[in-house]
Amino acid sequence: MKKITQPLTQAQYVWVGVVLFLLFFSLGLLASPITVADDGGDTLTLNNPPQRVISLLPSLTESVCALGKCNTLVGTDRYSNWPKSIDSLPKLGAIGDFNIERIVQLKPDLVLLEKASPLIPRLKSLGIATLGLDIKSMEDEHRALQKLDLVFATTQGQRVWDQIQMQIVRSAKQLPASPKNISVYFEVNPAPYAAGRSSFIGEILNRLGLMNIIPASLGPFPKINPEFVVKARPQVILISETQVSQLKKRPGWSTIPAISQNKICTFTPEENDILVRPGPRMGEAAFIISECIQKKMSSSQQ
């Protein structure tokens, strides 16, 4: 029996046209360029989410991985060391000695780095896309997660941010009322540079109910006069274990209550990485600080 094909009616033609329009419209949306303004005022435009990414800042490396995009990384700076899955990636140097030739050889779709990096104009002149970010406060990290979400076409930034906030709240609740409002000094490096109240570290200290002796007026991470700390007489000092041996040798520091009463929180290199990086592990940083403060203040009550 011969099969008879019925011609499409006008209504069917219209329906097919609508379906095709919606299909091509959807594809057009998916193919829309990605446009993000970086923290240096430049605009990044990508046709598609990057598949070959280089991160030249540990905190940015960690943020990329927290968004589930570790698999896009093809190289990092020398100090990026978390998560462990990135250990095998090429290490491309550090501030002041990045290996530009090696970066070019890796053919990145995008390079993530600090907004003030002198490397940005050089990479742009070579046709390599960059995204410069400036992260000194907790809100800076929140903004960075939002921008990375746009770049990678992910929706994980808010989840990561909410987890950080939840961990900080839990750490604050674990800290008894008695240790709160004690004065603390957080030394970032022995120059000495300290964490000010406007830094992400200072914000964590404040959220834990601790009194940072470094005022916000000095900036996020000011280089300070050691005499300032002597006069401020902090009750607890927070510092890397690799730097603590020099504290008592500083003029007048042996009279500081934190030192004379052995109320010094020392951190391993692994813990220090968590503490000084404004990234997705800031919630863990709050727990590390809270735990040490509890131990130091409870020992003084025994």
C-alpha positions in Angstrom: 0.0 0.0 0.0 1.4 3.4 -1.0 2.0 5.7 2.0 0.3 9.0 1.6 2.1 12.0 3.2 -0.2 14.8 4.3 1.2 18.3 3.7 1.7 20.5 6.8 -1.1 22.9 7.7 -0.5 26.6 8.2 -0.8 26.1 12.0 1.8 23.3 11.9 4.2 25.5 9.9 3.8 28.2 12.5 4.4 25.8 15.4 7.6 24.4 13.7 8.8 28.0 13.2 8.3 28.8 16.9 10.2 25.7 18.0 13.1 26.5 15.7 13.2 30.1 16.8 13.3 29.1 20.5 16.0 26.6 19.7 18.2 29.0 17.9 17.5 31.7 20.5 18.6 29.4 23.3 21.8 28.5 21.4 22.4 32.1 21.0 22.2 32.8 24.7 24.5 29.9 25.4 27.0 31.3 23.0 26.8 34.8 24.4 30.3 36.2 25.3 31.2 36.3 28.9 32.0 39.8 30.1 33.5 40.5 33.5 35.2 43.7 34.9 38.3 43.0 36.9 39.4 44.9 40.0 41.8 47.0 38.0 39.1 48.5 35.9 39.7 46.4 32.8 37.0 44.4 31.1 37.5 40.7 30.3 35.6 39.2 27.4 35.6 35.5 26.7 33.6 33.6 24.1 33.3 30.5 26.3 34.2 29.5 29.8 38.0 29.0 30.0 39.3 25.4 29.8 43.0 26.2 30.3 43.6 28.5 33.3 46.7 29.6 35.1 46.4 31.0 38.6 49.3 33.0 40.0 48.0 33.6 43.5 47.3 30.8 46.1 44.0 32.3 47.2 42.7 32.4 43.7 43.9 28.9 43.0 41.9 27.7 46.1 38.9 29.7 45.0 38.9 28.1 41.5 39.1 24.6 43.1 36.3 25.5 45.6 34.1 26.3 42.6 34.8 22.8 41.2 37.0 24.0 38.4 40.4 22.5 39.5 40.3 20.5 36.3 40.8 23.7 34.2 44.1 24.6 35.9 47.2 24.0 33.8 49.7 25.8 36.0 50.0 27.8 39.2 52.4 30.0 41.1 55.1 28.5 43.3 53.2 28.8 46.5 49.8 27.3 45.5 49.7 24.0 47.4 46.0 23.3 48.1 44.2 21.1 47.3 46.8 18.4 46.9 45.5 17.6 43.4 47.4 20.6 42.0 50.8 19.5 43.2 51.6 18.0 39.9 50.9 21.1 37.9 53.7 23.2 36.5 55.0 25.8 39.0 55.5 29.1 37.2 57.4 31.2 39.8 56.3 33.9 42.2 55.9 37.6 42.3 59.0 39.2 40.7 60.2 36.0 38.9 57.3 34.5 36.9 58.3 32.4 34.0 56.6 34.2 31.1 58.0 31.9 28.5 56.6 28.9 30.2 53.2 30.6 30.7 53.0 31.3 27.0 53.9 27.6 26.2 51.0 26.4 28.3 48.6 28.3 26.0 46.2 29.5 28.7 42.7 30.8 27.9 43.0 32.9 31.0 45.5 33.9 33.7 44.3 34.9 37.2 46.5 37.1 39.2 46.7 40.1 41.6 45.3 43.3 40.1 48.5 45.3 40.6 50.7 42.7 39.0 53.2 44.2 36.5 52.7 40.9 34.5 49.3 42.0 33.3 50.3 44.4 30.5 53.0 42.0 29.4 50.6 39.1 29.1 48.0 41.3 27.3 50.6 42.4 24.8 51.1 38.7 24.0 47.4 38.2 23.5 46.8 36.4 26.7 43.6 37.2 28.6 43.9 38.2 32.3 41.7 38.8 35.3 43.2 40.9 38.0 41.6 40.6 41.5 42.4 42.5 44.7 41.4 40.5 47.8 42.2 42.1 51.2 38.8 41.9 53.0 36.2 39.3 53.3 33.8 41.2 51.0 36.6 41.3 48.4 36.6 37.4 48.5 32.8 37.4 48.2 33.1 39.6 45.1 35.9 37.5 43.7 33.8 34.3 44.0 30.9 36.1 42.2 33.2 37.1 39.3 34.8 33.7 39.1 31.3 32.2 38.9 30.6 34.4 35.9 33.9 33.5 34.2 33.5 29.7 34.7 29.7 29.8 34.2 29.2 28.1 37.6 26.8 28.7 40.4 28.9 27.6 43.3 30.1 31.0 44.6 27.3 31.7 47.0 27.5 28.1 48.4 31.2 28.6 49.1 30.6 32.0 50.7 27.7 30.7 52.9 29.9 27.9 54.1 32.6 30.3 55.1 30.1 32.4 57.1 28.6 29.3 58.8 32.1 28.1 59.9 32.9 31.5 61.3 29.6 31.6 63.3 30.3 28.1 64.7 33.8 29.1 65.7 32.6 32.2 67.5 30.0 30.1 69.4 32.7 27.7 70.5 34.6 30.5 72.1 33.4 31.0 75.7 32.4 34.5 76.8 35.4 34.9 79.1 38.1 34.9 76.4 36.2 37.4 74.3 37.2 41.1 74.1 40.8 40.1 75.0 43.4 42.1 73.1 45.3 40.3 70.3 48.1 41.0 67.9 48.4 39.0 64.6 51.8 39.2 63.0 51.8 38.4 59.3 55.6 38.5 58.8 58.6 39.6 60.9 59.2 43.0 59.1 56.9 43.3 61.2 53.7 43.5 59.1 50.5 43.0 61.1 46.9 42.3 60.3 44.8 45.4 60.7 41.1 45.5 61.6 40.2 46.2 58.0 41.9 43.1 56.7 40.1 39.8 56.3 42.1 38.5 59.3 41.0 41.5 61.3 37.4 40.9 60.3 37.7 37.2 61.5 39.2 38.4 64.8 36.3 40.8 65.2 33.7 38.2 64.4 35.2 36.0 67.1 34.8 38.8 69.6 38.6 39.5 69.9 40.1 43.0 70.1 42.7 43.6 67.5 45.3 46.2 68.7 46.0 47.3 65.1 43.4 50.0 64.2 41.7 50.1 60.8 43.2 53.6 60.2 46.6 51.9 59.6 45.3 49.9 56.7 44.8 46.1 56.1 48.4 45.0 56.5 50.6 47.8 57.8 54.2 47.7 58.6 54.4 48.8 62.2 56.8 50.2 64.7 57.6 47.4 67.2 57.3 49.9 70.0 53.6 50.2 69.1 53.0 46.6 70.2 54.9 47.1 73.4 52.7 50.1 74.3 49.5 48.2 73.3 50.3 45.3 75.5 48.3 42.5 73.8 47.1 39.6 75.9 47.6 37.1 73.1 50.0 37.1 70.1 49.2 35.0 67.0 52.2 34.2 64.8 53.8 31.5 62.6 55.9 29.0 64.6 58.8 29.8 62.3 58.9 33.4 63.6 58.2 33.0 67.3 61.8 32.5 68.4 62.6 36.2 67.7 59.9 37.8 69.7 61.6 37.9 73.1 64.7 39.3 71.5 62.9 42.5 70.4 63.5 45.5 72.7 60.8 45.7 75.4 58.8 42.8 74.1 59.5 40.6 77.1 57.2 42.9 79.1 54.2 42.3 76.8 51.6 40.2 78.8 51.2 37.7 75.9 54.9 36.9 76.1 55.5 37.1 79.8 52.5 34.9 80.4 53.2 32.6 77.5 49.9 33.4 75.7 51.3 33.0 72.2 49.4 31.1 69.5 51.9 29.5 67.1 50.8 28.0 63.8 52.4 25.4 61.6 53.3 26.3 58.0 50.1 24.4 56.9 47.9 26.3 59.3 49.6 29.6 58.5 48.7 29.1 54.8 45.1 28.8 55.8 45.3 31.9 58.0 46.9 34.3 55.7 45.1 33.5 52.4 41.9 35.3 51.7 40.1 32.4 50.1 37.5 29.7 50.6 39.3 28.4 53.8 38.7 31.5 55.8 36.1 29.6 57.8 38.8 27.1 58.8 41.0 30.0 59.7 38.4 31.1 62.2 38.3 27.7 63.8 42.1 27.5 64.1 42.2 30.9 65.9 39.2 30.1 68.1 40.8 26.8 69.2 44.1 28.3 70.1 42.5 31.2 72.0 40.5 28.7 74.0 43.6 26.7 75.0 45.7 29.8 75.9 43.0 31.5 78.0 41.8 28.3 79.7 45.4 27.6 80.8 45.6 30.9 82.5 42.6 30.0 84.6 44.0 26.8 85.9 
